[in-house]
Amino acid sequence: MNSEMTRVMPEAAISHPDPEPVFERLGDSSLLLSWPQLDDHQAEAVVHAAHGCLSSRGNAAICGLVPGWSSLAVHFSPLVISADALEERLRQDLRSGLATVRTAPRCLRIPVSFAPEHSPDLCDVANACG
């Protein structure tokens, strides 16, 4: 039996006038940005907007961006830039890029298959979980 799960992600408009991130250090080569002043849906929209903003700017010191539900991890090379300098640079970049964040509603479709050839342990899991 094949099926499809659908979830409509609502539009998220940021009501906070200045979504300034909180920075936490994760060791010597990562920063975690979060927006505790926003609700979950607004924070999710800001995280995705921040990810897009920072990805498009291209910073050689940044090794990777890892978006989460309500936070964004920024991995960087401490041999190229200090955490303090990067934090200030990110604040400047995000001030211009996150002034007005609005994400359009989107529909996610996830194909699901319960056919035995695609889920050989489905009965075992269902029996074990009740």
N, C-alpha and C positions, 0 to 999 in steps of 0.2 A: 504494500500500500504506500503510494507516494502522496505527499502532502506539501503544503507550504505554510510557514508561519509568517505572519505579517505584523509589524509593529510600526505605528505611525509616531514619529518623533515630532513633538509639537514645536512651534516657533518659539524661540527664546529671545526675548528682548531684555537687555541689561538695564535695570532700573537704577542701579547705583551710578552716580554721576562720574566717578573716577575709579574704575576697577583696578586699584593698585595691588600688586601681588605681595604676599609675604614670602620672604626668602629664607630657606633653611639649608644649611650645608649638610651634604651627605658625603662625608669623608673629605679628601683633598681634591677631588676631581669631579664633583657633581653638586648641583644646586637643585633644590626642590622648590618650585613656585606653586603657591596655592592662593586661593581667594576665599577666605573664611567668611567675608562679609556678604557673600552671595549665596543664594539658595542653590541646591544641587543642579537644577537645569540651567541656571544662569552660569554657574561655574563650569559646567560641561561646555557650554557655548564659548566661554572665554578661553578655556583650555585649547579648544580646536582653533579658535581665531589666533591665539598666541602661537600655537604650533605653526600655523600657516604663515604668520607674520615673520617669525624667526627663521623658518625654512627658506622663505623667499629672499631674505636679506643676505644669506650666505656669510657666515663668520668662520674663518679658518680655525679659530680656537675651539669651536664647538665640534665635538666628536659625534654627538647624537642627541636627539630630542625624543623623549618617550612620554607621550600623552597618556594620562590616566583619566579616571572619571572626573575628578575635581582638582587635579594637580598636573604639573608638567615637570618632568625631570630633565635637566640640562646637563649633559656630560661634556666635560671640556678638558683641554690639555693644560695642566698647571705650569708646564714649561713655557707655554706661549702667553698665558694671561693669568693674573691672580684672580682669586674668587671675588675679591672686593672690586677690582676693575671690571670684571665681567658682570657683576651685579649692577653696577652703575650703567654699563652699556645696555644691558637688558632693560633696565628701567626706562632709559631714554627711548629705546626702540619700541617698547610696548606702549609708552605714553602716546606716541603718535599712531600706533597701529590698533589700539583698543579703545579709542575715544568713544566710538559708537559701534557696538557689536550687535548685530542682529543676524540670526541664522534662520533660513527658510525651513519650513516644515519638510521633513523627508520621510519617505516610506522605505523601510528595510524589509526585503523579502529573503527569507532563508529557506532554501529547499530542504525538505526533510523526507527521509525514506525509512519506513518500518519493514521493508521487504527483508525476508530472512537472509538473503545473500549479502545485504548491507548491514545487518545488525544481528550477527549470529548469537550474541549473548543477551539479547533483549528479554527473552523469557526468564533466563537465570537472574538478571538484574531485577526484573519486575517481581519475581518470587521472593528474592532476598529483601527487597525494599517494602514489600507489602502492597 
